[in-house]
Amino acid sequence: MLASALWILFMGFFAGQLARRLGAPPLIGMILVGIAIGPQFADFISPEVIGAADDLRLVAVTIILMKAGLGLDREKLAQQGTVALRLGFLPASTEAVVVAFLSMFIFNFDFLTGLLLGCVVGAESPAVIVPGMLRLKSLGWGVAKGIPDAILTGSALSDVLLLLVFSLLLNFLGQQGEEAITLFGIITLTPLQLLPFQVVLEIVLGLAAGFLFARLLVLVLVKQNWTRNIVQDMIIAAGAALFLVLFTEVFPYYSGYLAVMAMGFFLIEFDAPLARLIRGGFDILWTIAEIVLFVLLGATIQLQVLGNILLPGLLLLTLSLVIGRGIGWYFSTLGSNWTWKEKVFLLPGNMAKATVQAAIGALPLAAGIEGGEIILAIAALSILTTAPIGAWATQVFAPKLLEKGEVDPTKVAVTGRPVFLAAIDTSPLAIQVLRKAADLSRRSNGEVIVLYVDNLGDKRALDELKSKANQLLADIRYEFLTQSGAVPEAIVQVAEARQVTDIVIGKRGHRTWEEVILGSVSQAVLEMSPIPVITVDS
C-alpha cells in the first residue's frame, strides 16, 4: 500500500503539472496517469488501495465541498434570486429525462431503465465543478453577478434529487421495491409519491445539520478555545465534515454533501476569521486530496466495458447535454440579469461528470438489472469525456464569456507569496530594517529583496551588508540587489518593477533625531511610492 501511495502521489503530481504546463487542467494528467498505472495497464496500484478507492474519493469530495461552502457569497446568492435553486433541479432533471427517451431508441431500454441511466448521466461532479468555480472566484470571473456561486449551489442540490430518484428506481427495477407507507394512519403513499417530500426533507435537514455543526465549531474552537493551533482546528473541522457525510449511512434522511457545504457557508456568517483559517487549511488538504481523487478515478474507470457502445454512447451524451441541459439552463436563467454569453458559459461550467458516476455506475449491473452493463459503460464514457472537456473548457472560455469583477479576499484564499523590499544603507538602522523584513517574511512565508543604492563604490561596505543580510535572512528566500542613482527614485523603481508587496525602510539614515524626525529619503519614498511603505526606527 505504501508503494501504491508513492505511485499515486508522485506520478499524479508530475502528470498534473505537465498537463498544466501544456495549458490543460491538472486533473486531465491525473486521470490519464491513473489509467496508465491502474490495474488495466501497468497495475502499480495494489488491490487493497483499489478496494478502498470509494472511501478515499469520499474523503476527497468532502474536502472540496467544504472548500466550496467556505467560498460561497451570501449576498451574491441573494442577488441571483431563484437562479441557483433552479440550477439545482432543472438542468439535471431535463437531461435525465432526455437520456431516458434517447436510450429507448438507441439501446432499446424501457423508460424506467432509461431514466435510471439518466440519473447516472445527469448527476454533476462536485470534484470537477467546485475547483473550477473556486478558481474563477479567485480570478474574479463572473463574481459581480455571483455566477460561480450559483453554479456551486446548483451542483450540490442537483445531486440530492438525482441520487434519490436513482435509489428509488434501483429498488423498483431490482424487484426490491419498498411497500407503501401509511402516514398518521390515514394517508398511504408510494415511494414515488414520497419522493418530493424526501427531497425537501434531505435539503432542509442538510441545511440544519450544517447550521448546527458550524455553531458547534465556533463554540469549540473560538469560545471554549479547546485547540491550540491551526492543525488542531483542522482536525476538528475535517472530522466534523467527514462525520456529516458518513452519518447518512445511519440516518439517511439528510444530504451529507449539502450539510458539509452548509457548514462552511454558515462558518463565514458566524465567525469569518475562523472561516479564513479553516479555508487555508482545506486548501492544503485539497492539494493532496485532488491527486488521490483523480488518479484513483482514472485507475477505476473500466475501459473494457466500452466495447461496442462508444459511438452510440457519444451520441447519447452529446444530444442529452445539448438538448436536455440546454432546456434546463434556459429555464433556470429565465428572467435573470445574465447576458447570453454568461448563459452559454453554463455549457462548459456545469457539464462535468466524474465522482458520482464512478460511485453509482456499477450498481445497476450488480443488482442484476437488464442493461446494467450498458449503464456502466455510459458512466465510464461520461467520465472520460465530460470531466476533462468541462475542466478545460471552463478554464478557456471563462475569460471569453464572463466579465471580470473584483475578487473578494474574504471568500477565497489569497494566492502567491508576499515580497518585501528591504531598502538599506550603511547606517546602524540597516540591521533593524533587515530584522523587520525577516520577521514579516517568516510570519507570512514571504520573500525579501534587499536593495542597497551604492553611489560610492565602497566594496567593503557592500560586503558587510551582504554578510549581515546572509546572517539575518539565512532561513528566508532572498535576493540582494545593488543599484546606483538617486536613492528614493531607485527604491520606488525597483519596488514597482519587481511588484513587491511592501517597502521596508529606516526612518532616518545617518541623520540624528535632533536634526530631523523623518529622514529625507524615507520621506521622499513615502510621497512617491504607490506601494505601502513600512518605516523602521531604532
Kinemage of the C-alpha trace (Angstrom):
@kinemage 1
@onewidth
@group {chain A} dominant
@subgroup {mainchain}
@vectorlist {calphas} color= white
{ca met a 1} P 0.000 0.000 0.000
{ca leu a 2} L 2.881 2.387 0.707
{ca ala a 3} L 4.325 1.764 -2.738
{ca ser a 4} L 0.890 2.410 -4.258
{ca ala a 5} L 0.647 5.667 -2.320
{ca leu a 6} L 4.012 6.772 -3.722
{ca trp a 7} L 2.941 5.925 -7.262
{ca ile a 8} L -0.326 7.816 -6.842
{ca leu a 9} L 1.159 10.944 -5.251
{ca phe a 10} L 4.334 11.333 -7.305
{ca met a 11} L 3.010 10.241 -10.678
{ca gly a 12} L -0.229 12.160 -10.118
{ca phe a 13} L 1.611 15.334 -9.129
{ca phe a 14} L 4.023 15.349 -12.068
{ca ala a 15} L 1.311 14.350 -14.553
{ca gly a 16} L -0.853 17.199 -13.260
{ca gln a 17} L 1.988 19.718 -13.538
{ca leu a 18} L 2.809 18.507 -17.045
{ca ala a 19} L -0.824 19.000 -18.064
{ca arg a 20} L -0.774 22.483 -16.514
{ca arg a 21} L 2.363 23.442 -18.450
{ca leu a 22} L 0.702 22.256 -21.649
{ca gly a 23} L -2.233 24.561 -20.926
{ca ala a 24} L -4.661 21.855 -19.756
{ca pro a 25} L -6.244 21.414 -16.285
{ca pro a 26} L -4.105 19.217 -13.978
{ca leu a 27} L -6.934 16.704 -13.485
{ca ile a 28} L -6.568 15.584 -17.115
{ca gly a 29} L -2.993 14.478 -16.472
{ca met a 30} L -4.000 12.849 -13.188
{ca ile a 31} L -6.835 10.832 -14.739
{ca leu a 32} L -4.600 9.690 -17.608
{ca val a 33} L -1.789 8.617 -15.309
{ca gly a 34} L -4.375 6.823 -13.143
{ca ile a 35} L -5.467 4.827 -16.180
{ca ala a 36} L -1.803 4.113 -17.025
{ca ile a 37} L -0.755 2.855 -13.578
{ca gly a 38} L -4.117 1.214 -12.800
{ca pro a 39} L -4.987 -2.478 -12.983
{ca gln a 40} L -5.853 -2.340 -16.698
{ca phe a 41} L -2.313 -1.398 -17.769
{ca ala a 42} L 0.800 -1.181 -15.551
{ca asp a 43} L -1.019 -2.470 -12.436
{ca phe a 44} L 1.167 -0.499 -9.995
{ca ile a 45} L -1.684 0.121 -7.536
{ca ser a 46} L -2.371 -2.630 -5.028
{ca pro a 47} L -5.811 -4.314 -4.856
{ca glu a 48} L -6.191 -3.028 -1.277
{ca val a 49} L -5.920 0.591 -2.454
{ca ile a 50} L -8.295 -0.038 -5.369
{ca gly a 51} L -10.721 -1.607 -2.907
{ca ala a 52} L -10.524 1.491 -0.713
{ca ala a 53} L -10.931 3.854 -3.702
{ca asp a 54} L -14.573 4.673 -2.905
{ca asp a 55} L -13.721 5.677 0.677
{ca leu a 56} L -10.716 7.749 -0.428
{ca arg a 57} L -12.816 9.501 -3.070
{ca leu a 58} L -15.438 10.229 -0.410
{ca val a 59} L -12.832 11.949 1.763
{ca ala a 60} L -11.573 13.984 -1.192
{ca val a 61} L -15.076 15.068 -2.210
{ca thr a 62} L -15.828 16.050 1.402
{ca ile a 63} L -12.749 18.307 1.395
{ca ile a 64} L -13.694 20.048 -1.837
{ca leu a 65} L -17.317 20.531 -0.709
{ca met a 66} L -16.082 22.164 2.493
{ca lys a 67} L -13.931 24.460 0.361
{ca ala a 68} L -16.995 25.266 -1.717
{ca gly a 69} L -19.055 26.183 1.333
{ca leu a 70} L -16.271 28.376 2.699
{ca gly a 71} L -16.215 30.214 -0.634
{ca leu a 72} L -19.944 30.918 -1.039
{ca asp a 73} L -21.100 34.521 -1.016
{ca arg a 74} L -24.487 35.099 0.636
{ca glu a 75} L -25.012 38.496 -0.963
{ca lys a 76} L -24.346 37.174 -4.470
{ca leu a 77} L -26.699 34.221 -3.938
{ca ala a 78} L -29.431 36.542 -2.672
{ca gln a 79} L -28.841 38.765 -5.685
{ca gln a 80} L -29.492 35.841 -8.028
{ca gly a 81} L -32.895 35.087 -6.512
{ca thr a 82} L -34.094 31.640 -7.601
{ca val a 83} L -31.436 31.069 -10.291
{ca ala a 84} L -29.254 28.913 -8.025
{ca leu a 85} L -32.303 26.926 -6.878
{ca arg a 86} L -33.458 26.338 -10.452
{ca leu a 87} L -29.931 25.340 -11.493
{ca gly a 88} L -30.106 22.717 -8.765
{ca phe a 89} L -33.088 20.936 -10.293
{ca leu a 90} L -33.887 21.839 -13.894
{ca pro a 91} L -30.684 21.053 -15.894
{ca ala a 92} L -30.056 17.689 -14.215
{ca ser a 93} L -33.713 16.588 -14.396
{ca thr a 94} L -34.262 17.619 -18.002
{ca glu a 95} L -31.036 15.878 -19.002
{ca ala a 96} L -32.120 12.703 -17.189
{ca val a 97} L -35.488 12.710 -18.966
{ca val a 98} L -33.892 13.310 -22.381
{ca val a 99} L -31.428 10.451 -21.717
{ca ala a 100} L -34.379 8.207 -20.856
{ca phe a 101} L -36.130 8.896 -24.166
{ca leu a 102} L -32.918 8.672 -26.241
{ca ser a 103} L -31.928 5.357 -24.651
{ca met a 104} L -35.292 3.901 -25.668
{ca phe a 105} L -34.342 4.442 -29.319
{ca ile a 106} L -30.563 3.887 -29.145
{ca phe a 107} L -30.372 0.956 -26.699
{ca asn a 108} L -33.994 -0.322 -26.725
{ca phe a 109} L -34.397 0.391 -22.999
{ca asp a 110} L -37.805 0.748 -21.394
{ca phe a 111} L -38.474 4.214 -19.960
{ca leu a 112} L -37.696 3.388 -16.313
{ca thr a 113} L -34.351 1.765 -17.159
{ca gly a 114} L -33.594 4.746 -19.380
{ca leu a 115} L -34.439 7.089 -16.507
{ca leu a 116} L -32.092 5.097 -14.282
{ca leu a 117} L -29.355 5.724 -16.855
{ca gly a 118} L -30.424 9.385 -16.936
{ca cys a 119} L -29.881 9.699 -13.193
{ca val a 120} L -26.366 8.302 -13.596
{ca val a 121} L -25.533 10.596 -16.515
{ca gly a 122} L -27.302 13.721 -15.227
{ca ala a 123} L -25.571 13.911 -11.843
{ca glu a 124} L -22.940 16.655 -11.717
{ca ser a 125} L -19.470 16.162 -10.315
{ca pro a 126} L -18.545 18.413 -7.371
{ca ala a 127} L -14.944 17.201 -7.655
{ca val a 128} L -14.609 18.847 -11.083
{ca ile a 129} L -17.072 21.733 -10.878
{ca val a 130} L -16.140 23.039 -7.415
{ca pro a 131} L -12.384 23.549 -8.056
{ca gly a 132} L -13.194 25.183 -11.382
{ca met a 133} L -15.676 27.621 -9.861
{ca leu a 134} L -13.397 28.430 -6.909
{ca arg a 135} L -10.612 29.183 -9.375
{ca leu a 136} L -12.929 31.581 -11.236
{ca lys a 137} L -13.790 33.293 -7.942
{ca ser a 138} L -10.094 33.700 -7.120
{ca leu a 139} L -9.537 35.312 -10.544
{ca gly a 140} L -12.686 37.435 -10.454
{ca trp a 141} L -14.521 35.920 -13.458
{ca gly a 142} L -18.289 36.224 -13.118
{ca val a 143} L -18.158 37.257 -9.451
{ca ala a 144} L -20.096 40.512 -9.937
{ca lys a 145} L -23.285 38.551 -10.704
{ca gly a 146} L -22.441 35.591 -8.487
{ca ile a 147} L -22.276 33.125 -11.385
{ca pro a 148} L -19.723 30.755 -9.765
{ca asp a 149} L -21.747 30.808 -6.522
{ca ala a 150} L -24.961 29.932 -8.371
{ca ile a 151} L -23.262 27.021 -10.167
{ca leu a 152} L -21.680 25.763 -6.928
{ca thr a 153} L -25.001 25.749 -5.083
{ca gly a 154} L -26.913 24.276 -8.008
{ca ser a 155} L -24.475 21.379 -8.470
{ca ala a 156} L -24.887 20.376 -4.813
{ca leu a 157} L -28.695 20.471 -4.943
{ca ser a 158} L -28.928 18.545 -8.217
{ca asp a 159} L -27.171 15.515 -6.784
{ca val a 160} L -29.682 15.353 -3.919
{ca leu a 161} L -32.563 14.941 -6.377
{ca leu a 162} L -30.921 12.525 -8.824
{ca leu a 163} L -29.431 10.248 -6.181
{ca leu a 164} L -32.838 9.905 -4.539
{ca val a 165} L -34.535 9.062 -7.847
{ca phe a 166} L -31.706 6.668 -8.691
{ca ser a 167} L -32.135 4.823 -5.386
{ca leu a 168} L -35.898 4.583 -5.890
{ca leu a 169} L -35.568 3.245 -9.453
{ca leu a 170} L -32.807 0.817 -8.490
{ca asn a 171} L -35.010 -0.747 -5.812
{ca phe a 172} L -38.031 -0.872 -8.081
{ca leu a 173} L -36.274 -2.351 -11.112
{ca gly a 174} L -34.393 -4.802 -8.926
{ca gln a 175} L -37.770 -6.035 -7.660
{ca gln a 176} L -36.934 -4.825 -4.187
{ca gly a 177} L -39.482 -2.055 -4.214
{ca glu a 178} L -40.473 -0.634 -0.889
{ca glu a 179} L -44.008 -1.088 0.286
{ca ala a 180} L -46.372 1.840 0.513
{ca ile a 181} L -46.076 3.876 3.697
{ca thr a 182} L -49.059 4.963 5.775
{ca leu a 183} L -48.793 8.331 7.498
{ca phe a 184} L -50.799 9.117 10.613
{ca gly a 185} L -52.888 6.009 9.929
{ca ile a 186} L -54.781 7.847 7.198
{ca ile a 187} L -52.637 8.705 4.165
{ca thr a 188} L -50.922 5.933 2.200
{ca leu a 189} L -48.136 6.987 -0.149
{ca thr a 190} L -45.961 5.014 -2.535
{ca pro a 191} L -42.199 5.653 -2.661
{ca leu a 192} L -42.729 7.662 -5.866
{ca gln a 193} L -45.304 9.869 -4.168
{ca leu a 194} L -42.989 10.297 -1.204
{ca leu a 195} L -40.111 11.465 -3.435
{ca pro a 196} L -40.868 15.220 -3.317
{ca phe a 197} L -41.123 15.051 0.475
{ca gln a 198} L -37.816 13.169 0.657
{ca val a 199} L -36.075 15.783 -1.489
{ca val a 200} L -37.357 18.648 0.659
{ca leu a 201} L -36.539 16.730 3.856
{ca glu a 202} L -32.955 15.996 2.758
{ca ile a 203} L -32.363 19.625 1.829
{ca val a 204} L -33.916 21.093 4.978
{ca leu a 205} L -32.201 18.652 7.342
{ca gly a 206} L -28.916 19.037 5.441
{ca leu a 207} L -29.028 22.819 5.906
{ca ala a 208} L -29.994 22.380 9.553
{ca ala a 209} L -27.126 19.938 10.166
{ca gly a 210} L -24.658 22.341 8.556
{ca phe a 211} L -26.005 25.205 10.688
{ca leu a 212} L -25.733 23.177 13.903
{ca phe a 213} L -22.196 21.914 13.219
{ca ala a 214} L -20.996 25.407 12.266
{ca arg a 215} L -22.279 26.632 15.635
{ca leu a 216} L -20.516 23.756 17.398
{ca leu a 217} L -17.215 24.523 15.633
{ca val a 218} L -17.359 28.173 16.696
{ca leu a 219} L -18.200 27.115 20.248
{ca val a 220} L -15.370 24.556 20.494
{ca leu a 221} L -12.654 26.353 18.534
{ca val a 222} L -13.297 30.004 19.429
{ca lys a 223} L -15.453 30.472 22.501
{ca gln a 224} L -14.196 27.475 24.508
{ca asn a 225} L -10.758 27.595 22.862
{ca trp a 226} L -10.128 23.851 23.075
{ca thr a 227} L -7.448 23.908 20.390
{ca arg a 228} L -4.007 25.498 20.370
{ca asn a 229} L -3.111 25.866 16.701
{ca ile a 230} L -4.479 25.684 13.169
{ca val a 231} L -3.555 21.989 12.853
{ca gln a 232} L -5.836 21.086 15.741
{ca asp a 233} L -8.539 23.358 14.302
{ca met a 234} L -8.279 21.458 11.023
{ca ile a 235} L -8.522 18.071 12.739
{ca ile a 236} L -11.798 19.109 14.374
{ca ala a 237} L -13.239 20.792 11.255
{ca ala a 238} L -12.279 17.967 8.869
{ca gly a 239} L -13.575 15.363 11.333
{ca ala a 240} L -16.895 17.180 11.610
{ca ala a 241} L -17.228 17.397 7.817
{ca leu a 242} L -16.464 13.711 7.338
{ca phe a 243} L -18.868 12.776 10.130
{ca leu a 244} L -21.698 14.652 8.392
{ca val a 245} L -21.127 12.617 5.226
{ca leu a 246} L -20.680 9.231 6.904
{ca phe a 247} L -23.611 9.622 9.311
{ca thr a 248} L -26.013 9.492 6.354
{ca glu a 249} L -25.434 5.723 6.325
{ca val a 250} L -27.028 5.586 9.779
{ca phe a 251} L -29.540 8.420 9.335
{ca pro a 252} L -30.290 8.643 5.593
{ca tyr a 253} L -32.763 11.493 5.854
{ca tyr a 254} L -30.486 14.418 5.079
{ca ser a 255} L -27.939 15.219 2.390
{ca gly a 256} L -24.435 14.844 3.810
{ca tyr a 257} L -22.827 16.675 0.887
{ca leu a 258} L -25.210 19.611 1.268
{ca ala a 259} L -24.626 19.631 5.037
{ca val a 260} L -20.857 19.972 4.545
{ca met a 261} L -21.291 22.885 2.130
{ca ala a 262} L -23.777 24.496 4.501
{ca met a 263} L -21.369 24.138 7.426
{ca gly a 264} L -18.677 26.025 5.504
{ca phe a 265} L -21.189 28.681 4.428
{ca phe a 266} L -22.505 29.265 7.955
{ca leu a 267} L -18.970 29.404 9.358
{ca ile a 268} L -18.384 32.538 7.290
{ca glu a 269} L -21.522 34.080 8.776
{ca phe a 270} L -20.769 33.099 12.385
{ca asp a 271} L -17.005 33.704 12.564
{ca ala a 272} L -15.242 34.997 9.448
{ca pro a 273} L -11.702 34.882 10.966
{ca leu a 274} L -12.139 31.199 11.851
{ca ala a 275} L -13.539 30.527 8.364
{ca arg a 276} L -10.453 32.150 6.801
{ca leu a 277} L -8.075 29.973 8.834
{ca ile a 278} L -10.006 26.779 8.052
{ca arg a 279} L -10.209 27.728 4.362
{ca gly a 280} L -6.424 27.931 4.249
{ca gly a 281} L -6.118 24.527 5.912
{ca phe a 282} L -8.556 22.910 3.480
{ca asp a 283} L -6.611 24.433 0.592
{ca ile a 284} L -3.604 22.452 1.800
{ca leu a 285} L -5.662 19.275 2.265
{ca trp a 286} L -7.070 19.625 -1.253
{ca thr a 287} L -3.544 19.727 -2.706
{ca ile a 288} L -3.147 16.075 -1.680
{ca ala a 289} L -6.790 15.010 -1.971
{ca glu a 290} L -7.023 16.256 -5.574
{ca ile a 291} L -4.204 13.948 -6.663
{ca val a 292} L -5.663 10.931 -4.863
{ca leu a 293} L -9.172 11.615 -6.168
{ca phe a 294} L -8.388 11.907 -9.862
{ca val a 295} L -5.629 9.291 -10.050
{ca leu a 296} L -7.919 6.724 -8.409
{ca leu a 297} L -10.754 7.891 -10.642
{ca gly a 298} L -8.640 7.051 -13.672
{ca ala a 299} L -7.477 3.778 -12.149
{ca thr a 300} L -11.030 2.555 -11.516
{ca ile a 301} L -12.541 3.527 -14.893
{ca gln a 302} L -13.420 0.260 -16.619
{ca leu a 303} L -12.298 0.866 -20.176
{ca gln a 304} L -13.060 -2.689 -21.238
{ca val a 305} L -16.790 -2.145 -20.773
{ca leu a 306} L -16.912 0.478 -23.537
{ca gly a 307} L -16.924 -2.184 -26.233
{ca asn a 308} L -19.418 -1.501 -28.996
{ca ile a 309} L -21.228 1.381 -27.301
{ca leu a 310} L -18.574 4.038 -27.961
{ca leu a 311} L -20.266 5.800 -30.901
{ca pro a 312} L -23.883 5.416 -29.702
{ca gly a 313} L -22.735 6.421 -26.238
{ca leu a 314} L -21.098 9.605 -27.542
{ca leu a 315} L -24.280 10.377 -29.484
{ca leu a 316} L -26.400 9.908 -26.355
{ca leu a 317} L -24.138 12.099 -24.206
{ca thr a 318} L -23.921 14.855 -26.815
{ca leu a 319} L -27.651 15.068 -27.506
{ca ser a 320} L -28.609 14.863 -23.832
{ca leu a 321} L -26.121 17.593 -22.978
{ca val a 322} L -27.139 19.971 -25.763
{ca ile a 323} L -30.902 19.329 -25.696
{ca gly a 324} L -31.572 18.245 -22.105
{ca arg a 325} L -29.274 20.593 -20.265
{ca gly a 326} L -29.860 23.330 -22.821
{ca ile a 327} L -33.577 23.376 -21.952
{ca gly a 328} L -32.766 23.265 -18.232
{ca trp a 329} L -30.222 26.082 -18.457
{ca tyr a 330} L -32.646 28.241 -20.439
{ca phe a 331} L -35.441 27.987 -17.879
{ca ser a 332} L -33.002 28.246 -14.952
{ca thr a 333} L -31.716 31.646 -16.096
{ca leu a 334} L -35.007 32.960 -17.473
{ca gly a 335} L -35.695 36.396 -16.008
{ca ser a 336} L -32.149 36.763 -14.620
{ca asn a 337} L -29.696 39.562 -15.381
{ca trp a 338} L -27.283 37.165 -17.103
{ca thr a 339} L -26.184 38.047 -20.636
{ca trp a 340} L -26.374 35.458 -23.421
{ca lys a 341} L -22.607 34.906 -23.108
{ca glu a 342} L -22.941 34.169 -19.397
{ca lys a 343} L -25.762 31.725 -20.109
{ca val a 344} L -23.628 29.989 -22.762
{ca phe a 345} L -20.887 29.587 -20.135
{ca leu a 346} L -23.100 27.052 -18.354
{ca leu a 347} L -22.224 24.561 -21.115
{ca pro a 348} L -18.592 24.149 -20.012
{ca gly a 349} L -19.103 25.294 -16.424
{ca asn a 350} L -21.913 22.918 -15.464
{ca met a 351} L -21.380 19.793 -17.590
{ca ala a 352} L -18.694 17.717 -15.844
{ca lys a 353} L -19.417 14.184 -14.617
{ca ala a 354} L -16.944 12.162 -12.585
{ca thr a 355} L -17.252 11.145 -8.937
{ca val a 356} L -20.981 10.366 -8.783
{ca gln a 357} L -20.763 8.286 -11.963
{ca ala a 358} L -17.773 6.386 -10.564
{ca ala a 359} L -19.683 5.698 -7.350
{ca ile a 360} L -23.044 4.506 -8.742
{ca gly a 361} L -22.321 3.467 -12.343
{ca ala a 362} L -21.779 -0.207 -11.493
{ca leu a 363} L -24.714 -0.569 -9.071
{ca pro a 364} L -27.389 -1.459 -11.689
{ca leu a 365} L -25.171 -4.241 -13.070
{ca ala a 366} L -24.525 -5.554 -9.549
{ca ala a 367} L -28.281 -5.524 -8.911
{ca gly a 368} L -28.853 -7.702 -11.975
{ca ile a 369} L -30.837 -5.082 -13.870
{ca glu a 370} L -31.090 -5.727 -17.592
{ca gly a 371} L -28.921 -3.233 -19.452
{ca gly a 372} L -26.660 -2.754 -16.426
{ca glu a 373} L -23.508 -3.345 -18.482
{ca ile a 374} L -24.540 -0.551 -20.871
{ca ile a 375} L -25.231 1.807 -17.945
{ca leu a 376} L -21.754 1.053 -16.569
{ca ala a 377} L -20.173 1.693 -19.965
{ca ile a 378} L -22.009 5.013 -20.422
{ca ala a 379} L -20.941 6.064 -16.894
{ca ala a 380} L -17.294 5.359 -17.757
{ca leu a 381} L -17.625 7.163 -21.087
{ca ser a 382} L -19.206 10.219 -19.445
{ca ile a 383} L -16.233 10.475 -17.074
{ca leu a 384} L -13.668 10.147 -19.849
{ca thr a 385} L -15.339 12.824 -21.979
{ca thr a 386} L -17.135 15.407 -19.848
{ca ala a 387} L -14.658 15.686 -16.938
{ca pro a 388} L -11.572 16.640 -18.993
{ca ile a 389} L -13.536 18.681 -21.555
{ca gly a 390} L -15.537 20.504 -18.875
{ca ala a 391} L -12.460 21.349 -16.816
{ca trp a 392} L -10.522 22.526 -19.882
{ca ala a 393} L -13.425 24.492 -21.379
{ca thr a 394} L -14.156 26.242 -18.074
{ca gln a 395} L -10.574 27.457 -17.945
{ca val a 396} L -10.511 28.552 -21.606
{ca phe a 397} L -13.959 30.102 -22.066
{ca ala a 398} L -14.369 31.941 -18.746
{ca pro a 399} L -12.301 34.949 -19.950
{ca lys a 400} L -14.248 34.989 -23.231
{ca leu a 401} L -17.776 34.694 -21.835
{ca leu a 402} L -17.680 36.200 -18.333
{ca glu a 403} L -16.952 39.680 -17.065
{ca lys a 404} L -14.092 40.163 -14.629
{ca gly a 405} L -15.013 41.688 -11.290
{ca glu a 406} L -13.271 42.499 -8.050
{ca val a 407} L -12.050 39.486 -6.083
{ca asp a 408} L -13.416 39.249 -2.548
{ca pro a 409} L -10.494 38.091 -0.342
{ca thr a 410} L -12.927 37.179 2.445
{ca lys a 411} L -14.382 34.370 0.298
{ca val a 412} L -11.294 32.956 -1.453
{ca ala a 413} L -7.773 32.188 -0.316
{ca val a 414} L -5.148 34.755 -1.262
{ca thr a 415} L -2.611 33.114 -3.559
{ca gly a 416} L 1.045 33.974 -4.011
{ca arg a 417} L 3.752 34.835 -1.522
{ca pro a 418} L 4.277 38.393 -0.312
{ca val a 419} L 7.566 40.007 -1.371
{ca phe a 420} L 9.154 42.661 0.842
{ca leu a 421} L 11.740 45.170 -0.354
{ca ala a 422} L 14.234 45.973 2.411
{ca ala a 423} L 15.947 49.252 1.464
{ca ile a 424} L 19.180 49.582 3.467
{ca asp a 425} L 22.211 51.803 3.713
{ca thr a 426} L 25.402 51.677 5.761
{ca ser a 427} L 23.810 53.146 8.918
{ca pro a 428} L 23.170 51.012 12.036
{ca leu a 429} L 19.441 51.145 11.207
{ca ala a 430} L 20.067 48.686 8.343
{ca ile a 431} L 20.087 45.806 10.839
{ca gln a 432} L 16.655 46.827 12.174
{ca val a 433} L 15.296 47.051 8.627
{ca leu a 434} L 16.591 43.564 7.824
{ca arg a 435} L 15.166 42.174 11.058
{ca lys a 436} L 11.756 43.705 10.370
{ca ala a 437} L 11.697 42.337 6.814
{ca ala a 438} L 12.745 38.927 8.121
{ca asp a 439} L 10.018 38.950 10.780
{ca leu a 440} L 7.341 39.873 8.240
{ca ser a 441} L 8.531 37.160 5.848
{ca arg a 442} L 8.564 34.446 8.485
{ca arg a 443} L 5.024 35.314 9.589
{ca ser a 444} L 3.671 35.269 6.030
{ca asn a 445} L 6.004 32.736 4.362
{ca gly a 446} L 7.204 35.555 2.110
{ca glu a 447} L 10.389 36.531 0.298
{ca val a 448} L 12.730 39.502 0.630
{ca ile a 449} L 14.561 41.687 -1.861
{ca val a 450} L 17.412 43.554 -0.168
{ca leu a 451} L 18.257 46.763 -2.027
{ca tyr a 452} L 21.382 48.856 -1.458
{ca val a 453} L 21.763 52.012 -3.530
{ca asp a 454} L 25.543 52.354 -3.926
{ca asn a 455} L 26.803 55.602 -5.417
{ca leu a 456} L 30.251 55.428 -3.804
{ca gly a 457} L 31.532 52.053 -4.957
{ca asp a 458} L 32.536 51.106 -1.403
{ca lys a 459} L 33.226 47.372 -1.778
{ca arg a 460} L 33.981 46.899 1.906
{ca ala a 461} L 30.635 48.392 2.994
{ca leu a 462} L 28.839 46.290 0.371
{ca asp a 463} L 30.494 43.083 1.631
{ca glu a 464} L 29.490 43.917 5.206
{ca leu a 465} L 25.868 44.489 4.211
{ca lys a 466} L 25.794 41.201 2.286
{ca ser a 467} L 27.196 39.421 5.324
{ca lys a 468} L 24.532 40.948 7.609
{ca ala a 469} L 21.769 40.038 5.170
{ca asn a 470} L 23.042 36.464 4.889
{ca gln a 471} L 23.092 36.162 8.673
{ca leu a 472} L 19.665 37.690 9.386
{ca leu a 473} L 17.860 36.153 6.398
{ca ala a 474} L 19.513 32.723 6.488
{ca asp a 475} L 16.184 30.843 6.610
{ca ile a 476} L 14.361 33.112 4.138
{ca arg a 477} L 14.475 33.107 0.366
{ca tyr a 478} L 16.014 36.469 -0.514
{ca glu a 479} L 17.870 38.338 -3.214
{ca phe a 480} L 20.498 41.070 -2.740
{ca leu a 481} L 20.413 43.879 -5.313
{ca thr a 482} L 22.651 46.890 -5.791
{ca gln a 483} L 21.585 49.980 -7.685
{ca ser a 484} L 23.037 53.386 -8.443
{ca gly a 485} L 21.365 56.757 -8.841
{ca ala a 486} L 19.046 58.881 -6.725
{ca val a 487} L 18.126 56.797 -3.686
{ca pro a 488} L 14.344 57.437 -3.406
{ca glu a 489} L 13.784 57.043 -7.155
{ca ala a 490} L 15.835 53.832 -7.264
{ca ile a 491} L 13.872 52.306 -4.375
{ca val a 492} L 10.481 53.075 -5.927
{ca gln a 493} L 11.573 51.926 -9.412
{ca val a 494} L 12.823 48.558 -8.140
{ca ala a 495} L 9.718 48.084 -5.971
{ca glu a 496} L 7.395 48.701 -8.912
{ca ala a 497} L 9.433 46.625 -11.372
{ca arg a 498} L 9.573 43.634 -9.000
{ca gln a 499} L 5.935 44.074 -7.870
{ca val a 500} L 6.790 43.891 -4.185
{ca thr a 501} L 4.102 43.813 -1.520
{ca asp a 502} L 5.642 46.364 0.867
{ca ile a 503} L 8.738 48.520 1.155
{ca val a 504} L 10.603 48.353 4.481
{ca ile a 505} L 12.867 51.353 5.115
{ca gly a 506} L 14.517 53.108 8.044
{ca lys a 507} L 13.070 56.384 9.266
{ca arg a 508} L 16.465 58.038 9.359
{ca gly a 509} L 19.803 57.163 7.847
{ca his a 510} L 22.888 58.871 9.190
{ca arg a 511} L 20.973 61.926 10.448
{ca thr a 512} L 20.142 62.188 14.159
{ca trp a 513} L 16.776 62.601 15.813
{ca glu a 514} L 17.602 66.188 16.755
{ca glu a 515} L 18.208 67.024 13.078
{ca val a 516} L 15.069 65.538 11.546
{ca ile a 517} L 12.084 63.462 12.666
{ca leu a 518} L 11.644 61.598 9.375
{ca gly a 519} L 14.662 61.182 7.079
{ca ser a 520} L 14.627 62.845 3.679
{ca val a 521} L 14.972 59.538 1.821
{ca ser a 522} L 12.124 57.801 3.664
{ca gln a 523} L 10.001 60.950 3.363
{ca ala a 524} L 10.564 61.032 -0.402
{ca val a 525} L 9.772 57.321 -0.754
{ca leu a 526} L 6.551 57.778 1.236
{ca glu a 527} L 5.490 60.596 -1.083
{ca met a 528} L 6.481 58.867 -4.348
{ca ser a 529} L 5.607 55.202 -3.785
{ca pro a 530} L 2.225 53.722 -4.813
{ca ile a 531} L 3.276 50.670 -2.772
{ca pro a 532} L 2.761 50.605 1.035
{ca val a 533} L 5.841 51.687 2.994
{ca ile a 534} L 6.796 50.384 6.440
{ca thr a 535} L 9.205 52.647 8.320
{ca val a 536} L 11.506 51.227 10.996
{ca asp a 537} L 13.047 53.107 13.915
{ca ser a 538} L 15.960 52.093 16.088
